[in-house]
Amino acid sequence: MTAPRVLVAGGGIGGLAAAVALRRAGASVTVHERAAELRSAQSGHGLVLWHNAVLALRELGLEPELRKIGYELHRHRFRDRRGRTLADWSMARMAERFDAPVYSVSRPRLHALLAEEIGDDLVLGSRLTGFAADRDGVTVTFGPGREERADLLVGADGLRSAVRAGLLAHEPPPRYAGFTAFQGVIWLPGSGVPEHTFLSTWGRGRWFVCYRLDDEHVYWDGVLGDGVTVPIGVDPRTMLAREFDGWPDPIPALIAATGPGDLVPVPVFDRPPLARWSHGRVTLLGDAAHPMTFNLGQGAGQAIEDAVVLAQELGAATASGQAGVAESLAGYEARRVDRAARMVRRSRFNGELTRWRHPLAVAARDAFMRATFDRLIYRKTYELTMAVDFVGR
Ligand SMILES: Cc1cc2nc3c(=O)[nH]c(=O)nc-3n(C[C@H](O)[C@H](O)[C@H](O)COP(=O)(O)OP(=O)(O)OC[C@H]3O[C@@H](n4cnc5c(N)ncnc54)[C@H](O)[C@@H]3O)c2cc1C
């Protein structure tokens, strides 16, 4: 079989990682991104790449570069809104167990790293508007009169994927998870954010997360539940300062230190898991396939895992010469659909816990976390999340 020709719609983390992986597997790949420049604000400034995501980037040969732009996290500390510890978990210990550390990373820097690998095969300002698949290939339309032919189309075009809409014509829109994340990145050397620590503070119907991105920058998000909107004319920082008034350090200082234009509100959505991602020579990847809330910090990690597994399956089919694109997509789904569905469900469940408002329910939740978190909740979630199947294949 000659090298398969692959078109990827979407130059987010998933699409770019897919292109890197597929190229390494021998495919010829072009990524079409609708944005005129690689921007990243729409779904978060900072990102945590857990052990599984780091292992996936290792498969792509990118770990040395990741080490340069990432900041190692060694500890995951949960507090209640009075600052009392609910759980304190050693990520450093888990790094030994899972053979990879956890990094926080600036999303634009990760994008830039992946985009550099793709070079001229990333076409910006190119929006997929339609596709038609047949027995031998797929014809993809990018704007008026621009068509390309390929063996495979990968829809990595995010939450409101046009490729997914083309496959599932009558699907309802994504479901709102009931909360909005207000994200800030600030330059704050010597801020009160402890070194190498993921600090998560839970209250009633709201929570606050912060961690360092490097020695000088801190990422934070303050998450507000149902019905919280920023009234017209009100500076969102004023509203956040009020909503998190009296919360423990360094939360008030982080909000106060954030510039007026540096705060990005992101309403959070997901979709119920799909049983199939592929039809003929078209498949989905990343948020297009399995959008999830960010309560496990796994959206990007799962997208990178998709990329690695898709490339392994396509590479194996190409190398054997016995199987084609359709067979490789069956292999991709067999390895990915259930795992991603579990992440979607667990993320949603965790998100629901953070929305609780009733004082008794919150007290019970916090007591439960204090008593069982280490032994039960986190350990189980960790085992589920880190159980990757692509290493050494
Ligand atoms: C607040 C917040 C915090 C998060 N934190 C984490 C975290 O800590 N760890 C983690 O792993 N995940 C996290 N996530 C999830 C993560 O951001 C996403 O899961 C991940 O970015 C998905 O990548 P993607 O490439 O699949 O989709 P996207 O990033 O949405 O990329 C899709 C791309 O496709 C392009 N596009 C759309 N339509 C078209 C079209 N028709 N033609 C061409 N291009 C198109 C878009 O412009 C976009 O660039 C977080 C999300 C949020 C909202």
The ligand as a MOL file (V3000), in Angstrom:
LIG
                    3D

  0  0  0     0  0            999 V3000
M  V30 BEGIN CTAB
M  V30 COUNTS 53 58 0 0 0
M  V30 BEGIN ATOM
M  V30 1 C -11.2430 25.7080 31.3460 0
M  V30 2 C -10.6850 24.4790 30.7210 0
M  V30 3 C -9.6060 23.8500 31.2900 0
M  V30 4 C -9.0910 22.6690 30.7210 0
M  V30 5 N -8.0360 22.0530 31.3230 0
M  V30 6 C -7.5410 20.9180 30.7900 0
M  V30 7 C -6.4130 20.2700 31.3960 0
M  V30 8 O -5.8970 20.7240 32.4080 0
M  V30 9 N -5.9220 19.1260 30.8180 0
M  V30 10 C -6.4990 18.6050 29.6840 0
M  V30 11 O -6.0170 17.5570 29.2020 0
M  V30 12 N -7.5660 19.1950 29.0950 0
M  V30 13 C -8.0950 20.3430 29.6050 0
M  V30 14 N -9.1420 20.9670 29.0070 0
M  V30 15 C -9.7430 20.3420 27.7990 0
M  V30 16 C -8.9430 20.6890 26.5560 0
M  V30 17 O -8.7820 22.0700 26.4630 0
M  V30 18 C -9.6640 20.1840 25.3030 0
M  V30 19 O -10.1680 18.9020 25.5070 0
M  V30 20 C -8.6980 20.1480 24.1350 0
M  V30 21 O -8.2160 21.4380 23.8740 0
M  V30 22 C -9.3870 19.5900 22.9030 0
M  V30 23 O -8.5140 19.7070 21.8020 0
M  V30 24 P -9.0830 19.4910 20.3350 0
M  V30 25 O -7.9290 19.6980 19.4400 0
M  V30 26 O -9.8090 18.2000 20.2630 0
M  V30 27 O -10.1820 20.6170 20.1360 0
M  V30 28 P -10.0020 22.2160 20.0660 0
M  V30 29 O -8.9370 22.6890 20.9640 0
M  V30 30 O -11.3650 22.7900 20.2370 0
M  V30 31 O -9.5040 22.4590 18.5810 0
M  V30 32 C -10.3700 22.3740 17.4820 0
M  V30 33 C -9.8060 23.2380 16.3740 0
M  V30 34 O -10.5930 23.0470 15.1930 0
M  V30 35 C -10.7730 24.2960 14.5590 0
M  V30 36 N -11.9890 24.1930 13.7390 0
M  V30 37 C -13.2770 24.1800 14.1560 0
M  V30 38 N -14.0970 24.0230 13.1030 0
M  V30 39 C -13.3180 23.9130 12.0080 0
M  V30 40 C -13.5900 23.7080 10.6160 0
M  V30 41 N -14.8430 23.6170 10.1450 0
M  V30 42 N -12.5430 23.6300 9.7430 0
M  V30 43 C -11.2580 23.7360 10.1950 0
M  V30 44 N -10.9480 23.9390 11.5040 0
M  V30 45 C -11.9600 24.0080 12.3920 0
M  V30 46 C -10.8910 25.2850 15.7130 0
M  V30 47 O -10.5950 26.6090 15.3060 0
M  V30 48 C -9.8570 24.7280 16.6890 0
M  V30 49 O -8.5890 25.2940 16.4920 0
M  V30 50 C -9.6800 22.1400 29.5510 0
M  V30 51 C -10.7630 22.7880 28.9610 0
M  V30 52 C -11.2670 23.9410 29.5390 0
M  V30 53 C -12.4400 24.6120 28.8880 0
M  V30 END ATOM
M  V30 BEGIN BOND
M  V30 1 1 1 2
M  V30 2 1 2 3
M  V30 3 2 2 52
M  V30 4 2 3 4
M  V30 5 1 4 5
M  V30 6 1 4 50
M  V30 7 2 5 6
M  V30 8 1 6 7
M  V30 9 1 6 13
M  V30 10 2 7 8
M  V30 11 1 7 9
M  V30 12 1 9 10
M  V30 13 2 10 11
M  V30 14 1 10 12
M  V30 15 2 12 13
M  V30 16 1 13 14
M  V30 17 1 14 15
M  V30 18 1 14 50
M  V30 19 1 15 16
M  V30 20 1 16 17
M  V30 21 1 16 18
M  V30 22 1 18 19
M  V30 23 1 18 20
M  V30 24 1 20 21
M  V30 25 1 20 22
M  V30 26 1 22 23
M  V30 27 1 23 24
M  V30 28 2 24 25
M  V30 29 1 24 26
M  V30 30 1 24 27
M  V30 31 1 27 28
M  V30 32 2 28 29
M  V30 33 1 28 30
M  V30 34 1 28 31
M  V30 35 1 31 32
M  V30 36 1 32 33
M  V30 37 1 33 34
M  V30 38 1 33 48
M  V30 39 1 34 35
M  V30 40 1 35 36
M  V30 41 1 35 46
M  V30 42 1 36 37
M  V30 43 1 36 45
M  V30 44 2 37 38
M  V30 45 1 38 39
M  V30 46 1 39 40
M  V30 47 2 39 45
M  V30 48 1 40 41
M  V30 49 2 40 42
M  V30 50 1 42 43
M  V30 51 2 43 44
M  V30 52 1 44 45
M  V30 53 1 46 47
M  V30 54 1 46 48
M  V30 55 1 48 49
M  V30 56 2 50 51
M  V30 57 1 51 52
M  V30 58 1 52 53
M  V30 END BOND
M  V30 END CTAB
M  END
